[in-house]
Amino acid sequence: AEKEKRREGRRAVLLLLLSFAEIKEEMK
């Protein structure tokens, strides 16, 4: 169960980075 949690956390981090990069592009 812990392994699945870790995988979900990694996916959440990737989504956060993606949305952050998109916001950065829009601010230019």
mmCIF file of the N, C-alpha and C atoms, coordinates in Angstrom:
data_MODEL
# 
_entry.id   MODEL 
# 
loop_
_atom_site.group_PDB 
_atom_site.id 
_atom_site.type_symbol 
_atom_site.label_atom_id 
_atom_site.label_alt_id 
_atom_site.label_comp_id 
_atom_site.label_asym_id 
_atom_site.label_entity_id 
_atom_site.label_seq_id 
_atom_site.pdbx_PDB_ins_code 
_atom_site.Cartn_x 
_atom_site.Cartn_y 
_atom_site.Cartn_z 
_atom_site.occupancy 
_atom_site.B_iso_or_equiv 
_atom_site.pdbx_formal_charge 
_atom_site.auth_seq_id 
_atom_site.auth_comp_id 
_atom_site.auth_asym_id 
_atom_site.auth_atom_id 
_atom_site.pdbx_PDB_model_num 
ATOM 1  N N  . ALA A 1 1  ? 0.851 -1.206 0.000   1.00 0.00 ? 1  ALA A N  1 
ATOM 2  C CA . ALA A 1 1  ? 0.000 0.000  0.000   1.00 0.00 ? 1  ALA A CA 1 
ATOM 3  C C  . ALA A 1 1  ? 0.883 1.252  0.000   1.00 0.00 ? 1  ALA A C  1 
ATOM 4  N N  . GLU A 1 2  ? 1.991 1.188  0.736   1.00 0.00 ? 2  GLU A N  1 
ATOM 5  C CA . GLU A 1 2  ? 2.861 2.367  0.796   1.00 0.00 ? 2  GLU A CA 1 
ATOM 6  C C  . GLU A 1 2  ? 3.473 2.678  -0.561  1.00 0.00 ? 2  GLU A C  1 
ATOM 7  N N  . LYS A 1 3  ? 3.809 1.628  -1.309  1.00 0.00 ? 3  LYS A N  1 
ATOM 8  C CA . LYS A 1 3  ? 4.400 1.853  -2.631  1.00 0.00 ? 3  LYS A CA 1 
ATOM 9  C C  . LYS A 1 3  ? 3.419 2.612  -3.526  1.00 0.00 ? 3  LYS A C  1 
ATOM 10 N N  . GLU A 1 4  ? 2.147 2.233  -3.455  1.00 0.00 ? 4  GLU A N  1 
ATOM 11 C CA . GLU A 1 4  ? 1.145 2.930  -4.277  1.00 0.00 ? 4  GLU A CA 1 
ATOM 12 C C  . GLU A 1 4  ? 1.050 4.396  -3.864  1.00 0.00 ? 4  GLU A C  1 
ATOM 13 N N  . LYS A 1 5  ? 1.100 4.641  -2.566  1.00 0.00 ? 5  LYS A N  1 
ATOM 14 C CA . LYS A 1 5  ? 1.021 6.028  -2.078  1.00 0.00 ? 5  LYS A CA 1 
ATOM 15 C C  . LYS A 1 5  ? 2.193 6.828  -2.642  1.00 0.00 ? 5  LYS A C  1 
ATOM 16 N N  . ARG A 1 6  ? 3.359 6.231  -2.614  1.00 0.00 ? 6  ARG A N  1 
ATOM 17 C CA . ARG A 1 6  ? 4.543 6.943  -3.108  1.00 0.00 ? 6  ARG A CA 1 
ATOM 18 C C  . ARG A 1 6  ? 4.375 7.263  -4.594  1.00 0.00 ? 6  ARG A C  1 
ATOM 19 N N  . ARG A 1 7  ? 3.832 6.298  -5.348  1.00 0.00 ? 7  ARG A N  1 
ATOM 20 C CA . ARG A 1 7  ? 3.658 6.514  -6.786  1.00 0.00 ? 7  ARG A CA 1 
ATOM 21 C C  . ARG A 1 7  ? 2.661 7.646  -7.025  1.00 0.00 ? 7  ARG A C  1 
ATOM 22 N N  . GLU A 1 8  ? 1.584 7.656  -6.247  1.00 0.00 ? 8  GLU A N  1 
ATOM 23 C CA . GLU A 1 8  ? 0.585 8.724  -6.406  1.00 0.00 ? 8  GLU A CA 1 
ATOM 24 C C  . GLU A 1 8  ? 1.203 10.076 -6.061  1.00 0.00 ? 8  GLU A C  1 
ATOM 25 N N  . GLY A 1 9  ? 2.021 10.101 -5.029  1.00 0.00 ? 9  GLY A N  1 
ATOM 26 C CA . GLY A 1 9  ? 2.668 11.360 -4.635  1.00 0.00 ? 9  GLY A CA 1 
ATOM 27 C C  . GLY A 1 9  ? 3.564 11.873 -5.746  1.00 0.00 ? 9  GLY A C  1 
ATOM 28 N N  . ARG A 1 10 ? 4.302 10.963 -6.375  1.00 0.00 ? 10 ARG A N  1 
ATOM 29 C CA . ARG A 1 10 ? 5.193 11.376 -7.455  1.00 0.00 ? 10 ARG A CA 1 
ATOM 30 C C  . ARG A 1 10 ? 4.373 11.957 -8.614  1.00 0.00 ? 10 ARG A C  1 
ATOM 31 N N  . ARG A 1 11 ? 3.221 11.305 -8.891  1.00 0.00 ? 11 ARG A N  1 
ATOM 32 C CA . ARG A 1 11 ? 2.373 11.804 -9.985  1.00 0.00 ? 11 ARG A CA 1 
ATOM 33 C C  . ARG A 1 11 ? 1.840 13.193 -9.640  1.00 0.00 ? 11 ARG A C  1 
ATOM 34 N N  . ALA A 1 12 ? 1.475 13.395 -8.376  1.00 0.00 ? 12 ALA A N  1 
ATOM 35 C CA . ALA A 1 12 ? 0.964 14.700 -7.956  1.00 0.00 ? 12 ALA A CA 1 
ATOM 36 C C  . ALA A 1 12 ? 2.050 15.763 -8.123  1.00 0.00 ? 12 ALA A C  1 
ATOM 37 N N  . VAL A 1 13 ? 3.282 15.409 -7.781  1.00 0.00 ? 13 VAL A N  1 
ATOM 38 C CA . VAL A 1 13 ? 4.385 16.368 -7.913  1.00 0.00 ? 13 VAL A CA 1 
ATOM 39 C C  . VAL A 1 13 ? 4.591 16.724 -9.379  1.00 0.00 ? 13 VAL A C  1 
ATOM 40 N N  . LEU A 1 14 ? 4.531 15.717 -10.254 1.00 0.00 ? 14 LEU A N  1 
ATOM 41 C CA . LEU A 1 14 ? 4.713 15.983 -11.685 1.00 0.00 ? 14 LEU A CA 1 
ATOM 42 C C  . LEU A 1 14 ? 3.611 16.908 -12.187 1.00 0.00 ? 14 LEU A C  1 
ATOM 43 N N  . LEU A 1 15 ? 2.379 16.651 -11.760 1.00 0.00 ? 15 LEU A N  1 
ATOM 44 C CA . LEU A 1 15 ? 1.267 17.512 -12.198 1.00 0.00 ? 15 LEU A CA 1 
ATOM 45 C C  . LEU A 1 15 ? 1.475 18.935 -11.680 1.00 0.00 ? 15 LEU A C  1 
ATOM 46 N N  . LEU A 1 16 ? 1.959 19.061 -10.446 1.00 0.00 ? 16 LEU A N  1 
ATOM 47 C CA . LEU A 1 16 ? 2.210 20.388 -9.884  1.00 0.00 ? 16 LEU A CA 1 
ATOM 48 C C  . LEU A 1 16 ? 3.266 21.123 -10.712 1.00 0.00 ? 16 LEU A C  1 
ATOM 49 N N  . LEU A 1 17 ? 4.354 20.420 -11.036 1.00 0.00 ? 17 LEU A N  1 
ATOM 50 C CA . LEU A 1 17 ? 5.416 21.054 -11.831 1.00 0.00 ? 17 LEU A CA 1 
ATOM 51 C C  . LEU A 1 17 ? 4.891 21.474 -13.192 1.00 0.00 ? 17 LEU A C  1 
ATOM 52 N N  . LEU A 1 18 ? 4.067 20.621 -13.799 1.00 0.00 ? 18 LEU A N  1 
ATOM 53 C CA . LEU A 1 18 ? 3.513 20.947 -15.121 1.00 0.00 ? 18 LEU A CA 1 
ATOM 54 C C  . LEU A 1 18 ? 2.648 22.197 -15.038 1.00 0.00 ? 18 LEU A C  1 
ATOM 55 N N  . SER A 1 19 ? 1.735 22.245 -14.084 1.00 0.00 ? 19 SER A N  1 
ATOM 56 C CA . SER A 1 19 ? 0.854 23.410 -13.966 1.00 0.00 ? 19 SER A CA 1 
ATOM 57 C C  . SER A 1 19 ? 1.687 24.651 -13.635 1.00 0.00 ? 19 SER A C  1 
ATOM 58 N N  . PHE A 1 20 ? 2.708 24.503 -12.814 1.00 0.00 ? 20 PHE A N  1 
ATOM 59 C CA . PHE A 1 20 ? 3.567 25.640 -12.464 1.00 0.00 ? 20 PHE A CA 1 
ATOM 60 C C  . PHE A 1 20 ? 4.277 26.169 -13.702 1.00 0.00 ? 20 PHE A C  1 
ATOM 61 N N  . ALA A 1 21 ? 4.777 25.253 -14.549 1.00 0.00 ? 21 ALA A N  1 
ATOM 62 C CA . ALA A 1 21 ? 5.472 25.662 -15.776 1.00 0.00 ? 21 ALA A CA 1 
ATOM 63 C C  . ALA A 1 21 ? 4.501 26.396 -16.693 1.00 0.00 ? 21 ALA A C  1 
ATOM 64 N N  . GLU A 1 22 ? 3.260 25.910 -16.765 1.00 0.00 ? 22 GLU A N  1 
ATOM 65 C CA . GLU A 1 22 ? 2.269 26.571 -17.631 1.00 0.00 ? 22 GLU A CA 1 
ATOM 66 C C  . GLU A 1 22 ? 1.988 27.979 -17.118 1.00 0.00 ? 22 GLU A C  1 
ATOM 67 N N  . ILE A 1 23 ? 1.867 28.143 -15.811 1.00 0.00 ? 23 ILE A N  1 
ATOM 68 C CA . ILE A 1 23 ? 1.614 29.471 -15.234 1.00 0.00 ? 23 ILE A CA 1 
ATOM 69 C C  . ILE A 1 23 ? 2.795 30.390 -15.556 1.00 0.00 ? 23 ILE A C  1 
ATOM 70 N N  . LYS A 1 24 ? 4.010 29.867 -15.447 1.00 0.00 ? 24 LYS A N  1 
ATOM 71 C CA . LYS A 1 24 ? 5.198 30.671 -15.742 1.00 0.00 ? 24 LYS A CA 1 
ATOM 72 C C  . LYS A 1 24 ? 5.158 31.158 -17.187 1.00 0.00 ? 24 LYS A C  1 
ATOM 73 N N  . GLU A 1 25 ? 4.773 30.267 -18.099 1.00 0.00 ? 25 GLU A N  1 
ATOM 74 C CA . GLU A 1 25 ? 4.714 30.639 -19.516 1.00 0.00 ? 25 GLU A CA 1 
ATOM 75 C C  . GLU A 1 25 ? 3.672 31.737 -19.722 1.00 0.00 ? 25 GLU A C  1 
ATOM 76 N N  . GLU A 1 26 ? 2.539 31.648 -19.011 1.00 0.00 ? 26 GLU A N  1 
ATOM 77 C CA . GLU A 1 26 ? 1.484 32.641 -19.199 1.00 0.00 ? 26 GLU A CA 1 
ATOM 78 C C  . GLU A 1 26 ? 1.909 34.002 -18.649 1.00 0.00 ? 26 GLU A C  1 
ATOM 79 N N  . MET A 1 27 ? 2.782 34.002 -17.651 1.00 0.00 ? 27 MET A N  1 
ATOM 80 C CA . MET A 1 27 ? 3.195 35.267 -17.031 1.00 0.00 ? 27 MET A CA 1 
ATOM 81 C C  . MET A 1 27 ? 4.176 36.030 -17.918 1.00 0.00 ? 27 MET A C  1 
ATOM 82 N N  . LYS A 1 28 ? 4.808 35.356 -18.857 1.00 0.00 ? 28 LYS A N  1 
ATOM 83 C CA . LYS A 1 28 ? 5.805 36.021 -19.713 1.00 0.00 ? 28 LYS A CA 1 
ATOM 84 C C  . LYS A 1 28 ? 5.175 37.162 -20.504 1.00 0.00 ? 28 LYS A C  1 
# 
